[in-house]
């Protein structure tokens, strides 16, 4: 599976259909890698390459868990801290 195809599949499963891989999103949106790897027929290094290679920061890895960082259509509390935007954003 190419990195692009793996990224698309991960996005789909983690953002829209975790149940299709037998996953349940834990608080923060985290799921264990253990059941995900055989479901996708990939290795942890392949997952790590997709996480690191994502120019938009689509995924996060923490220990043996992964999550999608944005764009969920399933209910999930990502437990993100609110932040105040800057007064001025430089568009240059």
C-alpha positions in Angstrom: 0.0 0.0 0.0 1.4 3.4 -0.9 1.7 6.1 1.7 -1.0 8.1 0.0 -3.4 5.2 0.0 -2.6 4.4 3.6 -3.2 8.0 4.6 -6.5 8.0 2.9 -7.5 4.7 4.5 -6.4 5.8 8.0 -8.3 9.1 7.5 -11.5 7.2 6.6 -11.2 4.7 9.5 -10.2 7.2 12.2 -12.4 10.1 11.2 -15.5 8.5 9.8 -15.8 4.7 10.2 -13.8 3.3 13.1 -16.4 0.5 13.5 -15.4 -0.9 10.2 -12.0 -1.9 11.7 -13.6 -3.0 15.0 -12.3 0.2 16.7 -13.9 2.5 19.3 -12.5 6.0 19.7 -11.3 6.5 23.3 -11.3 9.9 24.9 -9.1 12.2 22.8 -9.9 10.1 19.7 -7.2 7.6 20.4 -7.3 4.0 19.2 -4.7 1.2 19.7 -2.5 0.3 16.8 -2.6 -3.4 17.6 -5.9 -4.2 15.9 -5.4 -1.6 13.2 -2.1 -3.0 11.8 -3.5 -6.4 10.8 -6.8 -4.9 9.6 -4.8 -2.7 7.2 -2.1 -5.3 6.6 0.7 -2.7 7.3 3.5 -2.4 9.8 4.1 0.2 12.5 7.0 1.8 10.5 4.6 2.3 7.6 2.1 4.0 9.9 4.9 6.2 11.4 6.0 7.2 7.8 2.5 8.4 7.1 2.2 10.3 10.4 5.6 12.0 9.9 5.0 12.7 6.2 1.6 14.4 6.6 2.2 18.0 5.6 -1.1 18.9 7.3 -0.5 17.1 10.6 -3.5 14.8 10.0 -2.5 12.2 12.6 -0.8 11.9 16.0 1.0 8.9 17.5 1.3 8.5 21.3 2.9 5.3 22.4 0.9 2.5 20.9 -2.1 4.6 20.0 -3.0 6.8 17.0 -5.6 9.4 16.3 -6.8 11.6 13.5 -6.4 15.3 14.5 -9.3 16.9 12.7 -12.3 16.4 10.4 -14.3 13.8 12.3 -17.8 12.9 11.3 -18.3 10.6 14.2 -18.7 12.1 17.7 -15.4 12.6 19.4 -13.9 14.9 22.1 -10.3 15.5 21.0 -9.7 17.1 24.4 -8.0 20.1 22.9 -7.2 23.1 24.9 -8.9 26.3 23.7 -6.5 28.9 22.4 -6.9 32.7 21.8 -6.0 33.6 18.2 -3.4 36.3 17.7 -4.6 39.8 17.2 -2.9 40.0 13.8 -2.2 37.3 11.3 0.5 38.1 8.8 -0.6 36.9 5.4 2.8 37.3 3.8 
